[in-house]
Structure formats: structure tokens, C-alpha cells
Amino acid sequence: MAKRGAPETEEHGPGEAPRRRPTINDIARLASVSKKTVSRVINASPNVHKETRERIEAVIAEHGYAPDPQARGLAFRRSFLIGLVYDNPNPQYVVNMQLGLLDGMKGSGYELVVHPCNRASPTFLADLRSFVERQKLFGVVLTPSVAEDEGAAALLADIGCAYVRVASVSVDRPERMIETRDRLGGEAAAQHLADLGHKRVAFISGPPSFRSSRERREGFEAGLASRGLTLTSQCTKEGAYTFESGIDCAKALLMLTPRPTAIFAGNDEMAAGVLQAARQMGVRVPEDLSVIGFDDFEIARRLWPSLTTIRTPTREIGRLAVQQLMGRADESREPKDRLPSLVVRESTGPAAA
């Protein structure tokens, strides 16, 4: 039996006349709101009270209403697509970020499209504009190091595309930012090594084009200073956030006399390279050398010895970023949910006598 006041739908049994699908007007009438309010709920607008949103969503679910995507696109002159723009040499970061975005978009009606790019390319901004305009994107999530590019942010603002930037420090208005505060992770790494008795420590940075590379180093130096230690230029090498650069930098550091008793690598990929170099040179971890990474991706748990690292909740950050972009940010969640934290495993130990 049909529900009282319910619109007829196209679903029908054998021998029954077809019935029409519910319209947005039907949903507005049944929820006792305006058509505009229903439209706002469908399009994830933040300008709807929670109780009203829940009532409308319940009516939509009860009557199986589904807006016509083509009609929506024509009405708003844009598609219901959200773009992920990245220039990052670490594939696991990109995968984790995508999973987080998909988590946050679940049930919203939006879909994800990705745009790998080369920030150093002379056509970088032109390619970004073409991507956004061709897809008629609802909005964009920018990840490091693209998120740190003021030209990219200015371009998106100029063409009227909403965006959220994920970066280690705040570089925009709060509503356009997810700040990961990588400096705190660098401090935690330094203090952990110092508390284990390490005094001659080394650091392998990421590329200078990444703000995170500078933030992690500055945090590391601040953490050492809090324990009365310093990072010397001799014990600092510049990597590329890649496994191979971790090997090369670690070999150079382990040839020093005296050699460091601990190395902090700017990400887990480079830390894996440090472990590889140590094995090749007969240096035991953690007996002769302690190693710390940054990210806590799956590789950190699969290495031998398992890697002590700084955890950054990339998937959670992605979820928060896209929900903020759609106006669905969960205000009840604490900022600490996106902050780095130390995870101690087997690759660090007391400094050798």
C-alpha cells in the first residue's frame, strides 16, 4: 500500500500502470520546506540547520528520490566532480589521500577525479586551468607541494573554483586550509632520539620545493635544542623523498668519522633507503644506528626491523579536507585528529657506548 501523501513512482508490479518518479517539489512538500532548501541539502550546502537537513534526507531516503545528474549540472553550470591535484613523488601518500577523499564523499553524490602535475613545468598553471574548466569542477583539494603554490590558489580564486589546501603550515584563510603542522613531528623525532642518549644525530631532508621539508627540519632542530643538542651542516643531507635518495644520503652520512648514531629521514621512503644502506655497509640497526622516518605508511610496519616513525593520518586528513570543501566539516572532531605523533618500533634504541 502506498504511503499517505507519497508521490507515485515508476516502480510497479505486473499488470499495474507505471507511476511517476518523485520530484524535488514532492520532497519539499512532504518535508514542509521550500524547493530551494531541498536543493541546498542535495548539493551539500552548509546553510541548512542540522534538524532540517536530517528531516529532508529522511524523506529522500523513504521515497527513493534521486536528482537527475544532467539537470543538476545544467542548473549549476558545473559537474558534480571534485578534483585532487598533486605533485608528489610518494605514491602511497597519493593513494591514502584518495581513500580519505572517497571516505568523506561517501553518500554525497560527488565523484573524484585526479590530476597529477609537475609544479616546475612552464605549463603548470595553464594545465590546471584547463583541468578545472574542462571538468567544470565543483571544487579542488590541493596537496603538497601544489598546496603551497600561491599562483595555483590565485588561479582557482580567479576562475571561481572552490578549493581546500593541505599544507604543513597555514597559508590561506581557515576555511580553505587543513594544517598538518609537520614541525611538531620533527620535534618529537628529535626528543625521542635525545632521550635515548643520541648526541651525534643526522637528518635527511626532502626537496626544498616542499614546505614540509623545511618544517620537519626546523622542528627537528628545535627538538634537539630543547635537549641541549645541535644539528651540524655535516650531518645534513638533501634527499628527494624517494627510496633511492635515502640510500645515497645514508651512505654519505655513514662514511663520516665519527659517524652518526641516529638518522632522522624526512619520510618513510627515505628511511627505508637508510635501512638498506646500513645493511649494505654492515651497520646494525638499532644496535649501531637508530633510524626514524616520517608518515607511518604501510611500509613502516613491513620493514625489518620495523620502522620507528612519525605518524601523519593522511587518510583522515583527506576526509577532513573534502568535507570542509563540501561544507560538511564535522565540528565535533578535535584538531589533534590531524596532527603528527611518534610511533616507536624496532629501528630505534639506546645510543651505543
Helices and strands as residue ranges (DSSP letters): H 24-31, H 35-42, H 50-63, H 69-76, E 81-86, H 91-105, E 111-116, H 124-135, E 139-142, G 146-148, H 150-158, E 162-167, G 174-176, E 177-179, H 182-195, E 201-205, H 211-225, G 233-235, E 236-238, H 243-254, E 262-265, H 268-280, E 290-295, H 298-302, E 308-311, H 314-325, G 335-338, E 341-343
